[in-house]
Amino acid sequence: MTQRRLAVWGDPIAHSKSPRLHAAAYEALGLDWEYTRLQVDQASFSGALGALDDSWRGLSLTMPLKEQAHRAARTHDRYADLTGAVNTLLLTDGIRGFNTDVGGIVDALGEHALLGIGSVRILGAGATAASALVACVEGGSRSIEVRARRPERAAELVAIGRRLGVEVSSSPFDADAVDVGLTVATLPGGTALDDATSARLSASGGVLFDVAYSPWPSALASTWRDGRAVSGEGMLLRQAVRQVRIFLHGDQSVPLPSEDAVVAAMRAALQ
């Protein structure tokens, strides 16, 4: 049976634009592949994965399933190994885990000339924050501060920084702030910080790159000083391009045939 079925899983999932992006890519590539969405929570993930038949090619995973997907994968690419998070499962030869969020963030930051900023602040300490940390280091950052409601959750990010040879510190959202050139917000969509905290982070945070994209502006972006905020839609697009590469080639570094045209079709699908 041809493995042509794909989907994005998460909870919630109704807001996801991934089906539009992937459908546009496969149409541009001339592939008769089906890409759907399904609400899957943490409790039902293992059962849902085990129920897939041989018609399934792969899965995209979003919150809160990235750590579980990492545990389910038999092999991991470098970014999945570093972050402990998998957002892409390839099912054509066992269960192979990949992280395209890291490369998606690097690509999106590059499009906005935001690579190479030495000091960065990351808001949040979950799976996407780990990907943001690795992406910033890949882009040339050497001093990274993590802000979280519970700073102890940032211990894994501090450990990742140690593996990569960069300084990572952690503190609560309302701690005194030192100026940074870039803030990467990885908070769940709709998260709103209190006015005083938002003002303090904005005043010292440089440009805001918010992984949130729907609705836009996010609660945080709407309060950012001088409106210097970038939506996460570019990350969404770029990590999806890398997922399509994996589903086609098994390698996110191998470009697609006529990739510029495929990316243009995917970008148009977001409008």
Backbone torsions as a table, in degrees:
resi	resn	phi	psi	omega
1	MET	NA	132.5	-179.6
2	THR	-67.5	132.2	-179.8
3	GLN	-87.3	93.6	-173.9
4	ARG	-124.5	2.9	-177.8
5	ARG	-98.7	135.6	178.6
6	LEU	-140.5	162.1	178.8
7	ALA	-162.5	164.0	169.7
8	VAL	-110.3	132.8	179.0
9	TRP	-116.6	145.8	175.1
10	GLY	175.1	180.0	179.8
11	ASP	-153.0	103.8	6.3
12	PRO	-79.9	169.7	-177.2
13	ILE	-141.3	-10.8	-174.7
14	ALA	-61.1	-27.2	-176.9
15	HIS	-80.5	-11.0	-169.4
16	SER	-63.1	134.5	175.3
17	LYS	-95.9	2.1	-177.6
18	SER	-58.8	-41.0	178.8
19	PRO	-58.3	-38.8	177.9
20	ARG	-64.6	-45.0	-178.2
21	LEU	-62.7	-48.9	-176.3
22	HIS	-69.6	-39.4	178.2
23	ALA	-59.5	-41.6	178.7
24	ALA	-63.9	-39.3	-179.5
25	ALA	-65.7	-45.4	-175.6
26	TYR	-72.1	-31.3	174.0
27	GLU	-64.9	-44.5	179.9
28	ALA	-64.3	-30.2	-179.5
29	LEU	-86.9	-5.7	-179.7
30	GLY	72.7	30.1	-177.7
31	LEU	-105.5	133.9	178.6
32	ASP	-90.5	64.0	-179.6
33	TRP	-107.8	147.4	-179.4
34	GLU	-107.4	129.3	-179.6
35	TYR	-129.6	118.0	-176.5
36	THR	-123.3	-173.7	176.2
37	ARG	-131.1	152.1	179.4
38	LEU	-149.2	133.1	176.1
39	GLN	-78.1	114.7	180.0
40	VAL	-130.5	124.0	178.3
41	ASP	-97.3	179.1	-175.9
42	GLN	-62.9	-37.5	-177.0
43	ALA	-67.1	-31.3	-175.2
44	SER	-100.0	-1.1	-174.4
45	PHE	-59.9	-52.5	-175.0
46	SER	-60.8	-43.0	179.2
47	GLY	-65.0	-40.9	179.7
48	ALA	-66.1	-40.0	179.0
49	LEU	-65.8	-42.6	-178.9
50	GLY	-67.8	-20.3	-178.1
51	ALA	-86.2	-6.1	-178.0
52	LEU	-70.7	139.2	179.3
53	ASP	-99.0	-171.0	-174.1
54	ASP	-73.4	-1.7	177.3
55	SER	-81.3	-8.8	-174.8
56	TRP	-90.2	131.3	179.6
57	ARG	-96.7	-41.3	-177.6
58	GLY	-174.5	174.3	-178.5
59	LEU	-136.3	144.9	165.2
60	SER	-101.7	137.8	-178.3
61	LEU	-120.8	135.2	175.1
62	THR	-123.7	-172.5	-176.8
63	MET	-58.9	140.7	3.9
64	PRO	-107.3	39.4	-167.2
65	LEU	-106.4	0.4	-170.4
66	LYS	-68.7	-35.8	178.0
67	GLU	-72.4	-39.4	177.5
68	GLN	-64.4	-38.8	177.7
69	ALA	-63.3	-35.4	177.0
70	HIS	-62.8	-42.7	179.9
71	ARG	-68.3	-30.6	-177.9
72	ALA	-77.1	-26.3	-176.0
73	ALA	-71.0	142.3	178.1
74	ARG	-83.9	-29.8	175.9
75	THR	-133.9	160.4	-178.3
76	HIS	-135.8	143.3	171.3
77	ASP	-78.7	175.5	-173.9
78	ARG	-58.9	-44.5	-176.9
79	TYR	-68.0	-37.0	176.4
80	ALA	-66.0	-39.1	178.7
81	ASP	-64.2	-42.7	-179.0
82	LEU	-66.4	-41.7	-171.6
83	THR	-93.0	-20.3	-173.4
84	GLY	72.0	18.3	-176.7
85	ALA	-130.7	135.1	177.6
86	VAL	-122.4	125.6	176.0
87	ASN	-112.8	4.0	-179.0
88	THR	-144.8	125.7	174.4
89	LEU	-116.3	126.5	174.7
90	LEU	-101.8	124.7	-170.8
91	LEU	-108.2	9.4	-174.3
92	THR	-79.0	-17.4	-178.9
93	ASP	-149.5	77.2	-171.1
94	GLY	78.8	-153.3	178.1
95	ILE	-121.8	105.6	-177.5
96	ARG	-107.3	131.6	-175.6
97	GLY	-106.0	138.4	-179.5
98	PHE	-135.2	154.6	171.5
99	ASN	-119.7	110.1	177.0
100	THR	-99.6	-3.4	178.2
101	ASP	-64.6	-39.5	-179.2
102	VAL	-59.0	-55.9	-179.7
103	GLY	-63.3	-34.8	178.0
104	GLY	-63.1	-40.2	177.7
105	ILE	-68.0	-44.2	178.1
106	VAL	-57.6	-47.1	-178.6
107	ASP	-62.8	-43.5	-178.2
108	ALA	-68.4	-41.4	176.5
109	LEU	-61.6	-39.4	178.7
110	GLY	-62.6	-37.8	179.2
111	GLU	-62.9	-26.0	-179.2
112	HIS	-106.7	17.1	178.2
113	ALA	55.1	42.7	-177.6
114	LEU	-113.5	15.9	174.2
115	LEU	-88.3	156.8	176.1
116	GLY	80.9	10.2	177.4
117	ILE	-79.5	122.0	-170.9
118	GLY	-64.2	-44.6	-175.9
119	SER	-113.7	128.8	-173.8
120	VAL	-133.7	145.4	172.4
121	ARG	-114.3	131.8	176.1
122	ILE	-111.1	128.9	178.0
123	LEU	-100.4	120.4	-176.5
124	GLY	108.0	160.1	-176.6
125	ALA	-138.7	24.8	-179.7
126	GLY	-93.1	-158.7	-176.3
127	ALA	-62.9	-40.5	-179.3
128	THR	-69.7	-32.2	176.4
129	ALA	-63.6	-38.8	177.3
130	ALA	-62.4	-41.4	177.8
131	SER	-65.7	-40.0	178.3
132	ALA	-62.5	-39.6	178.9
133	LEU	-61.4	-49.9	-179.5
134	VAL	-63.1	-40.0	179.6
135	ALA	-62.3	-43.6	-179.4
136	CYS	-64.6	-39.9	177.5
137	VAL	-65.2	-43.0	177.0
138	GLU	-58.9	-32.5	-178.5
139	GLY	-84.5	-3.3	174.6
140	GLY	112.3	1.8	179.1
141	SER	-73.1	146.0	-177.1
142	ARG	-128.2	-7.6	177.2
143	SER	-136.1	117.5	-173.8
144	ILE	-130.1	128.9	177.9
145	GLU	-110.1	130.4	178.2
146	VAL	-105.8	127.9	175.4
147	ARG	-110.3	129.7	-178.9
148	ALA	-146.7	154.5	176.8
149	ARG	-60.1	-38.3	176.1
150	ARG	-121.3	95.9	-174.7
151	PRO	-55.5	-25.2	179.4
152	GLU	-62.5	-22.9	178.0
153	ARG	-68.5	-18.0	-178.2
154	ALA	-81.2	1.3	-177.7
155	ALA	-57.7	-38.4	-179.7
156	GLU	-67.2	-34.6	178.3
157	LEU	-70.0	-37.7	175.6
158	VAL	-60.9	-39.7	179.2
159	ALA	-66.6	-38.4	176.7
160	ILE	-62.6	-44.4	177.7
161	GLY	-58.5	-39.0	178.5
162	ARG	-63.1	-40.7	178.2
163	ARG	-63.4	-33.0	-176.9
164	LEU	-91.9	-4.3	177.1
165	GLY	77.0	31.0	177.8
166	VAL	-125.3	157.4	-179.9
167	GLU	-81.8	122.8	176.4
168	VAL	-126.6	124.2	176.5
169	SER	-116.8	163.3	179.6
170	SER	-136.6	148.0	179.6
171	SER	-159.8	163.1	177.9
172	PRO	-72.6	164.3	-178.1
173	PHE	-56.2	-37.0	-171.2
174	ASP	-92.9	12.5	177.8
175	ALA	-71.1	159.4	175.3
176	ASP	-58.4	144.2	-172.6
177	ALA	-111.3	138.1	171.7
178	VAL	-102.4	143.4	-175.9
179	ASP	-61.3	136.5	173.2
180	VAL	-130.0	162.9	-178.1
181	GLY	-88.0	-20.2	-174.6
182	LEU	-148.6	135.7	171.7
183	THR	-115.4	127.8	175.4
184	VAL	-110.0	113.0	-179.2
185	ALA	-94.5	123.7	179.8
186	THR	-117.4	24.7	-177.1
187	LEU	-75.6	150.0	177.5
188	PRO	-56.9	146.6	179.5
189	GLY	-54.2	137.4	179.8
190	GLY	90.7	-7.7	178.9
191	THR	-65.3	129.1	178.9
192	ALA	-122.4	125.7	175.2
193	LEU	-89.7	159.9	178.7
194	ASP	-66.8	157.8	-172.6
195	ASP	-57.3	-42.3	-176.9
196	ALA	-65.6	-42.0	179.5
197	THR	-66.5	-44.6	178.7
198	SER	-59.2	-43.2	-179.1
199	ALA	-64.4	-40.5	-179.3
200	ARG	-67.0	-43.6	-179.9
201	LEU	-66.9	-39.4	-180.0
202	SER	-65.2	-43.2	-176.0
203	ALA	-63.6	-27.5	-175.9
204	SER	-114.5	3.4	-165.8
205	GLY	-98.3	0.6	-178.8
206	GLY	64.3	-141.6	179.1
207	VAL	-81.0	138.8	176.8
208	LEU	-95.8	124.6	168.8
209	PHE	-110.6	108.6	-174.3
210	ASP	-105.8	123.0	-179.8
211	VAL	-67.5	-16.6	176.2
212	ALA	-67.5	148.2	-180.0
213	TYR	-144.3	-11.0	-178.6
214	SER	-146.0	116.1	-2.2
215	PRO	-78.1	163.0	177.5
216	TRP	-129.0	135.4	5.3
217	PRO	-73.9	150.2	175.1
218	SER	-68.8	169.5	178.6
219	ALA	-57.7	-40.5	-179.7
220	LEU	-71.4	-44.3	-178.4
221	ALA	-61.7	-33.4	-178.2
222	SER	-67.9	-16.6	180.0
223	THR	-106.1	-1.0	-172.1
224	TRP	-73.3	136.9	-175.3
225	ARG	-58.1	130.9	177.0
226	ASP	61.9	13.8	177.6
227	GLY	65.1	22.8	-178.1
228	ARG	-81.5	71.1	-175.5
229	ALA	-132.6	138.2	-179.4
230	VAL	-116.6	130.9	179.9
231	SER	-71.8	154.1	176.8
232	GLY	-80.6	6.7	-178.9
233	GLU	-62.9	-34.0	177.4
234	GLY	-65.4	-38.9	174.9
235	MET	-62.7	-44.6	178.6
236	LEU	-55.1	-47.2	179.8
237	LEU	-62.3	-50.7	-172.4
238	ARG	-69.7	-36.0	177.0
239	GLN	-70.0	-30.3	177.7
240	ALA	-68.9	-38.6	175.8
241	VAL	-57.7	-43.3	179.7
242	ARG	-66.7	-35.1	175.7
243	GLN	-64.3	-42.4	178.5
244	VAL	-61.1	-40.5	176.3
245	ARG	-57.8	-44.0	179.8
246	ILE	-63.9	-46.6	-178.6
247	PHE	-64.5	-27.4	179.4
248	LEU	-89.1	-47.8	-171.4
249	HIS	-109.0	-19.3	-171.9
250	GLY	80.0	14.1	-175.9
251	ASP	-152.0	119.2	-176.7
252	GLN	-75.2	-7.9	179.2
253	SER	-91.7	-8.1	-177.8
254	VAL	-91.7	115.9	-177.2
255	PRO	-61.2	154.6	176.7
256	LEU	-77.2	157.1	170.3
257	PRO	-60.4	132.7	-179.2
258	SER	49.3	50.2	-171.5
259	GLU	-61.1	-37.0	-180.0
260	ASP	-58.4	-40.9	179.7
261	ALA	-68.9	-37.8	178.6
262	VAL	-65.3	-45.1	179.4
263	VAL	-62.9	-39.6	178.4
264	ALA	-61.8	-40.6	178.3
265	ALA	-66.5	-39.4	178.4
266	MET	-67.3	-41.3	178.3
267	ARG	-62.9	-40.7	178.5
268	ALA	-63.6	-32.6	180.0
269	ALA	-67.7	-20.2	178.5
270	LEU	-80.8	-17.8	-174.2
271	GLN	-75.2	NA	NA
